Amino acid sequence: MTANLKIDSSPISAQGAFASRAFEPGETIHWMDGQFLPTWRIVAKIATLQVNFDDPLQVDDRTYLQLDEVSNRFNHSCAPNAAVRGARELFAIAPIAAGEEITFDYSLTVQPMLRARYWAMRCNCGAASCRGHIGDISTVPAGVRQAAIDRGGVQDHILHRLYRSPWNWTKFKPGPPPTLPGRDHSIFLKGGRTGVLLLHGLGGTPIEMGEVGASLAARGYTVLCPQLAGHCGTYADLKAVRWQDWAASAEAALRRLKATCDTVIIGGLSTGAVLSLNIAARFPNLVQGVALLAPTLWINGWAVPYHAYLFNIVLQKPIANMFDFPDLPPHGIKDEAIRRRVKAAMDSGDSSIAGVPVTPGGAVIEHRWMVKATLADLKWIKQPVLMVHPREDEIADLNNIAHIIRNVRGPVETITLHDSYHIVTVDRQRDELKHRLGAFVARLAARHTAESGGVADFGEAFAAKIAAQQ
């Protein structure tokens, strides 16, 4: 988008961003970019005078964007022609002519806060409706504020604070809530009457299961990679969700598949693998096989810092939510080129691609409680189980699969990957994973066809052919 902008001297400030071409209302102008940093890093930079306190753009409850040279040149105006929506998308809210300066209302990007009465910037916008100062969103006149909300010109994390969070400390009470962000990012690939349900990991997204799902769909199977509750949204969404909500998402997806499929295999990555065990134990008549990819009962891999084990003494969720678990290098990826792409996606601000860069402690303790409930039910797993686990898993040690092998009642096939880290669905040996998982599904599909005495559809005929070649 920078080709559509030019930086020039501005009557508002020393420099500003100007349109190189015309923009229509609703059109994206620029994606605000820079370095994504947690709150404590931004506070430290401000305290040491490395960053002006008014420069960073907040993109969610715990993350700020230290703006790059271009993004930092958009000036404030009390009568702006642009606004920020989502996390960091700058879009036109009025017709913008070529050569016109592009401005947005800074106050609409600042959450309501207790210190608002003590913090304000002087406004130099020169607009007829100039307020004289820049505060938080509660200082914007009610009519202007509601109009911005109605046209989608307020960021997601601020909408969450205003309409969903109990921590709106100001006296500001917004009008009727808009439809808050909640688009379903699930992946559904229609195929035959053998279905595969793939569950992503904690803080992850359906996209991390997408390539594996596509390989199964190419074999003729119906594939569903659902978005689990609390995911693909904000840090606050993940912080508030319960593991029972994840289970409800998985159960709804299972019933959706079962409505059109005779055979269903459920699988998952990391936390999604544990959730797969939970669902298979509770619905044995609906699930004919289980595929576990780097199952994580305990977070005990080689890259887990020693101080993280102290979190085990935390027993209540409110206390757990005082802690954060940032996604640290190597980000579950051994291949450096893939790792860079995943890290860039994670830092993009779009949590529907690679998830959130920081996992709240509340979600981690929910994982622990889900594991506890699942371990008690392992004895009810009598379906065939495939387990794929990397030897060098930096998050979950191999003793995770050893425990599962000892406690499930069904036949177990284990595969150890020797050149992959935790996120096996996108790392170096993903092709090996796709082949082994495809063969496992093929065998179960062929067995179902033989036992039912029915006529195989395309997917099941393909499965029978593959099974015969194993």
C-alpha positions in Angstrom: 0.0 0.0 0.0 3.0 2.4 0.4 3.0 2.9 -3.4 -0.3 4.8 -2.9 1.2 7.1 -0.2 3.8 9.8 -0.1 5.3 11.5 2.9 5.4 15.3 2.8 5.4 18.3 5.1 2.1 18.8 6.9 0.3 21.7 8.5 -0.7 19.5 11.4 2.8 18.2 12.3 6.2 18.3 10.7 5.4 15.5 8.3 2.3 13.6 7.2 1.1 10.9 4.9 -0.6 12.0 1.7 -2.6 10.0 -0.8 -0.9 9.4 -4.2 -4.3 8.4 -5.7 -8.0 8.8 -4.8 -9.6 6.4 -2.2 -13.3 5.6 -1.9 -15.0 5.2 1.5 -14.4 1.7 2.9 -11.3 1.1 0.8 -8.1 -0.1 2.6 -5.4 2.6 2.5 -2.6 0.9 4.5 -1.8 -1.9 6.9 -0.1 -0.3 9.9 3.2 -2.1 10.4 6.2 -2.2 12.6 7.5 -4.3 15.5 4.9 -6.2 17.6 5.8 -5.9 21.3 4.1 -7.0 24.6 3.0 -4.2 26.9 6.0 -4.5 29.3 8.4 -4.0 26.4 6.6 -0.9 25.2 6.5 0.5 28.8 10.3 -0.2 29.2 11.0 1.6 25.9 8.9 4.6 26.9 10.5 4.7 30.3 14.0 4.7 28.8 12.9 7.4 26.2 13.5 5.0 23.2 9.9 5.6 22.1 7.5 8.6 22.5 4.6 7.6 24.8 2.1 8.6 22.2 3.6 6.7 19.2 2.8 3.0 19.7 -0.5 1.6 18.4 -2.3 -0.9 20.6 -3.5 -3.9 18.6 -4.9 -6.1 21.4 -5.1 -6.2 25.2 -1.4 -7.2 25.6 0.3 -6.2 22.4 1.4 -2.9 20.9 2.8 -2.0 17.5 5.9 0.1 17.4 5.1 1.8 14.2 7.5 1.8 11.2 8.5 5.0 9.4 5.5 5.2 7.1 2.8 4.1 9.6 4.1 6.6 12.1 3.4 9.5 9.7 -0.4 9.4 9.8 -1.4 12.5 11.8 -4.4 12.9 14.1 -7.5 14.9 13.2 -10.8 15.4 15.1 -12.4 15.4 11.6 -10.5 12.5 10.0 -11.0 10.9 6.6 -9.7 7.5 7.7 -10.0 5.1 10.7 -8.4 1.9 12.0 -10.5 -1.3 12.0 -9.7 -4.9 13.0 -6.3 -4.7 14.6 -4.3 -2.5 12.2 -6.2 -1.8 8.9 -6.4 1.8 8.0 -9.3 2.5 5.7 -11.1 5.5 4.2 -14.2 6.7 5.9 -14.8 9.6 3.4 -13.7 10.2 -0.2 -10.0 11.0 -0.3 -8.6 12.9 -3.2 -5.1 12.5 -4.6 -2.8 14.8 -2.8 -5.0 15.0 0.3 -3.5 14.3 3.8 -4.7 11.1 5.4 -5.6 11.4 9.0 -7.4 9.3 11.7 -8.7 10.1 15.2 -6.1 8.9 17.7 -8.6 8.9 20.5 -10.6 6.1 18.8 -7.5 3.8 19.2 -7.1 4.3 22.9 -9.0 2.1 25.3 -11.0 3.7 28.1 -8.8 4.0 31.2 -8.8 5.4 34.7 -5.9 7.8 34.0 -7.7 9.5 31.1 -8.5 12.5 33.2 -4.7 12.9 33.9 -3.5 12.1 30.4 -4.1 14.1 27.2 -2.2 15.3 24.2 -2.6 18.7 22.7 -4.4 18.7 19.4 -3.2 20.8 16.5 -5.4 19.4 13.8 -7.0 22.8 13.0 -10.4 21.3 12.2 -13.6 23.3 12.8 -14.7 20.6 15.2 -11.3 20.3 17.0 -11.6 19.2 20.6 -8.3 20.9 21.6 -6.9 17.7 23.1 -6.5 14.0 22.4 -7.6 11.5 25.1 -9.0 8.0 25.1 -12.2 6.9 23.4 -14.4 8.0 26.3 -13.3 11.7 25.6 -14.8 11.6 22.1 -18.2 13.2 21.9 -21.0 10.6 22.1 -22.4 11.2 18.7 -19.0 11.0 17.0 -18.0 8.0 18.9 -21.2 6.0 18.1 -20.9 6.9 14.5 -17.4 5.5 14.4 -18.6 2.3 16.0 -21.5 2.0 13.6 -19.3 2.3 10.5 -16.7 -0.2 11.9 -14.1 2.4 12.6 -13.1 1.2 16.0 -10.5 -1.6 16.7 -11.6 -5.1 17.8 -9.8 -4.9 21.2 -11.6 -1.7 22.1 -15.0 -3.0 21.1 -14.3 -6.0 23.3 -13.4 -3.7 26.2 -16.6 -1.6 25.7 -19.1 -4.4 25.2 -17.8 -7.6 26.6 -15.3 -6.8 29.4 -16.3 -6.0 33.0 -13.2 -3.8 33.2 -14.7 -0.7 31.6 -13.8 1.6 34.4 -15.1 4.8 32.9 -18.6 6.3 33.1 -18.8 6.0 29.3 -21.7 3.6 28.4 -21.8 2.9 24.6 -24.9 2.6 22.6 -26.4 -0.6 21.2 -23.5 -3.0 20.4 -22.6 -3.7 16.8 -22.0 -7.2 15.5 -18.7 -7.9 17.1 -16.0 -9.8 15.2 -16.6 -13.5 15.2 -16.1 -14.8 11.7 -15.7 -18.6 11.5 -12.4 -19.6 10.0 -13.1 -23.3 9.9 -12.0 -25.3 6.9 -14.5 -27.7 5.3 -13.6 -29.9 2.3 -16.4 -32.0 0.9 -15.6 -35.5 -0.1 -17.0 -39.0 0.4 -18.6 -40.8 3.3 -15.4 -41.2 5.3 -14.8 -38.0 7.3 -11.7 -36.7 9.1 -12.0 -34.2 11.9 -8.8 -32.3 12.5 -8.4 -30.1 15.7 -5.8 -27.4 16.0 -3.7 -26.6 19.0 -3.9 -24.2 21.9 -3.6 -20.6 20.5 -3.5 -22.1 17.0 -5.8 -21.9 14.0 -7.5 -24.2 11.5 -4.8 -23.1 9.0 -2.2 -25.1 10.8 -4.2 -28.2 9.9 -5.0 -27.1 6.4 -2.2 -28.7 4.4 -2.8 -32.1 6.0 -6.5 -31.7 5.5 -6.1 -30.9 1.8 -4.0 -34.0 1.4 -6.8 -36.1 2.9 -9.4 -34.4 0.8 -7.3 -35.2 -2.3 -7.8 -38.9 -1.4 -11.6 -38.4 -1.5 -12.4 -37.9 2.2 -14.6 -35.2 3.7 -12.4 -33.0 6.0 -13.4 -30.5 8.7 -10.9 -28.4 10.5 -13.1 -26.4 13.0 -12.2 -23.2 14.7 -12.2 -24.0 18.4 -13.9 -21.5 20.8 -11.9 -18.5 21.8 -9.5 -18.8 18.9 -8.8 -16.7 15.8 -9.8 -13.7 17.9 -8.2 -11.5 20.5 -6.0 -12.3 23.5 -9.0 -11.5 25.7 -11.2 -14.1 23.8 -8.6 -16.8 24.6 -8.2 -15.6 28.1 -11.9 -16.0 28.9 -12.7 -19.4 27.2 -13.1 -22.7 29.1 -11.9 -26.1 28.0 -15.5 -27.2 28.0 -16.1 -24.6 25.2 -13.3 -26.2 23.1 -15.0 -29.6 23.7 -18.3 -28.2 22.6 -16.8 -26.8 19.4 -15.3 -30.2 18.7 -18.5 -32.1 19.5 -20.5 -29.8 17.2 -18.0 -30.4 14.4 -18.1 -34.2 15.0 -21.9 -34.2 14.7 -21.7 -32.1 11.5 -19.4 -34.7 9.9 -21.4 -37.6 11.2 -24.5 -36.3 9.5 -23.0 -37.1 6.1 -20.2 -39.6 6.9 -20.5 -43.2 7.9 -16.9 -43.4 9.2 -15.2 -40.6 11.2 -11.6 -40.4 12.3 -10.8 -37.6 14.7 -7.3 -36.2 15.1 -5.5 -33.2 16.4 -2.3 -31.4 17.0 -0.9 -30.8 20.5 -3.8 -29.7 22.7 -6.1 -30.7 19.8 -4.7 -34.2 20.2 -5.7 -34.3 23.8 -9.2 -32.9 22.9 -9.4 -35.7 20.3 -8.9 -38.3 23.0 -11.5 -36.6 25.1 -14.1 -36.7 22.3 -13.3 -40.2 21.3 -13.7 -41.5 24.9 -17.1 -39.7 25.3 -18.5 -40.6 21.9 -17.2 -44.1 21.0 -20.1 -44.8 18.7 -19.4 -41.7 16.6 -15.6 -42.0 16.3 -14.0 -45.0 14.5 -10.3 -43.9 14.9 -8.0 -41.4 16.6 -4.9 -39.7 15.1 -2.7 -37.9 17.7 -0.1 -35.5 16.3 2.5 -34.4 19.0 0.0 -35.0 21.8 0.7 -32.7 24.8 -0.4 -34.0 28.1 2.4 -32.2 29.8 4.4 -29.2 28.7 7.8 -30.7 29.3 9.9 -30.4 26.2 13.5 -29.4 26.0 12.7 -25.7 25.2 10.4 -25.2 28.2 12.1 -22.8 30.6 12.6 -24.1 34.2 10.6 -21.3 35.7 7.5 -22.3 33.7 7.2 -25.4 35.8 6.4 -23.2 38.8 3.1 -22.5 37.1 2.0 -25.9 38.3 1.5 -24.5 41.8 -1.1 -22.1 40.4 -4.6 -23.6 41.1 -7.1 -20.8 40.3 -7.8 -19.2 36.9 -7.8 -15.6 38.1 -4.3 -16.0 39.4 -3.3 -18.0 36.2 -4.4 -15.0 34.1 -1.8 -12.9 35.8 0.8 -14.9 33.8 1.5 -14.9 30.1 3.2 -17.6 27.9 4.7 -15.9 24.8 5.4 -18.1 21.8 9.2 -18.3 21.9 11.7 -19.4 19.3 11.9 -21.9 17.7 8.0 -21.6 17.5 7.6 -25.3 17.1 9.4 -25.3 13.7 12.8 -26.8 13.0 13.0 -25.6 9.4 14.3 -22.0 9.5 12.6 -20.8 6.3 9.2 -22.1 7.5 9.9 -20.7 10.9 10.4 -17.2 9.5 7.1 -17.4 7.6 5.2 -18.6 10.6 6.8 -15.9 12.8 5.9 -13.2 10.2 2.3 -14.5 10.1 2.2 -14.5 13.9 3.4 -10.9 14.0 1.0 -9.7 11.3 -1.8 -9.0 13.8 -4.2 -11.4 12.1 -4.7 -14.1 14.7 -6.7 -16.2 12.2 -3.4 -17.1 10.3 -0.9 -18.3 12.9 -2.7 -17.6 16.2 -1.8 -15.2 19.0 1.8 -14.4 19.9 1.1 -14.7 23.6 -1.1 -17.3 25.3 -2.8 -16.2 28.5 -2.2 -18.3 31.7 -5.9 -18.8 32.0 -5.9 -20.8 28.7 -2.9 -22.9 29.9 -4.6 -23.8 33.2 -7.7 -24.8 31.2 -5.5 -27.1 29.1 -4.3 -28.7 32.4 -7.8 -29.2 33.6 -8.8 -30.8 30.2 -5.8 -33.1 30.5 -6.9 -34.2 34.0 -10.4 -35.0 32.8 -9.1 -36.8 29.7 -6.6 -39.0 31.6 -9.4 -40.4 33.7 -11.2 -41.5 30.5 -8.3 -43.1 28.5 -9.5 -46.5 29.5 -12.6 -46.0 27.3 -10.5 -45.5 24.1 -10.9 -48.7 22.3 -10.7 -47.4 18.7 -7.5 -47.7 16.7 -5.0 -45.0 17.5 -2.2 -43.5 15.4 0.4 -41.4 17.2 2.9 -39.3 15.4 5.5 -37.5 17.7 8.8 -35.8 16.9 11.8 -37.1 18.8 13.0 -33.5 19.2 9.7 -32.0 20.3 10.6 -28.9 22.2 7.2 -28.6 23.9 6.1 -32.2 24.7 8.5 -34.9 25.6 8.2 -38.5 24.3 6.9 -39.6 27.7 3.6 -38.0 26.6 2.9 -40.8 24.1 4.3 -43.5 26.4 1.6 -42.7 28.9 -1.1 -42.9 26.3 0.2 -46.2 25.0 0.0 -47.7 28.5 -3.5 -46.5 29.2 -5.7 -46.7 26.0 -7.4 -50.0 25.2 -7.4 -49.9 21.4 -4.6 -50.9 19.1 -1.8 -48.3 18.8 0.5 -47.5 16.0 3.4 -45.1 16.8 5.6 -43.1 14.4 8.6 -41.1 15.5 9.7 -38.2 13.3 13.4 -37.5 13.4 13.6 -34.1 11.7 10.8 -32.1 13.0 9.8 -30.0 16.1 6.4 -29.7 17.7 4.2 -28.3 14.8 4.5 -31.4 12.7 1.7 -30.4 10.3 3.9 -27.6 8.8 7.5 -28.6 9.6 10.1 -30.6 7.5 8.5 -34.0 7.7 4.9 -32.9 6.9 4.9 -35.0 3.7 5.8 -38.1 5.7 3.0 -37.2 8.2 0.5 -36.8 5.3 1.4 -40.2 3.9 1.2 -42.1 7.2 -2.0 -40.4 8.2 -3.6 -41.0 4.8 -2.6 -44.7 5.0 -4.2 -44.9 8.5 -7.5 -43.4 7.4 -7.4 -45.6 4.3 -7.2 -48.8 6.4 -10.0 -47.7 8.6 -12.2 -46.7 5.7 -11.5 -50.0 3.9 -12.3 -52.0 7.1 -15.6 -50.2 7.5 -16.5 -51.0 3.9 -15.7 -54.6 4.4 -17.6 -54.9 7.7 -20.7 -53.1 6.4 -20.8 -55.0 3.2 -21.7 -51.8 1.4 -20.6 -50.3 -1.9 -17.6 -48.0 -1.5 -17.9 -44.5 -2.8 -15.0 -42.7 -4.5 -13.2 -42.0 -1.2 -13.6 -45.4 0.2 -12.6 -47.1 -3.1 -9.5 -45.0 -3.2 -8.9 -45.9 0.5 -9.2 -49.6 -0.3 -6.7 -49.3 -3.1 -4.2 -47.5 -0.8 -4.7 -50.0 2.0 -4.0 -52.9 -0.4 -0.6 -51.2 -1.2 0.5 -50.9 2.4 
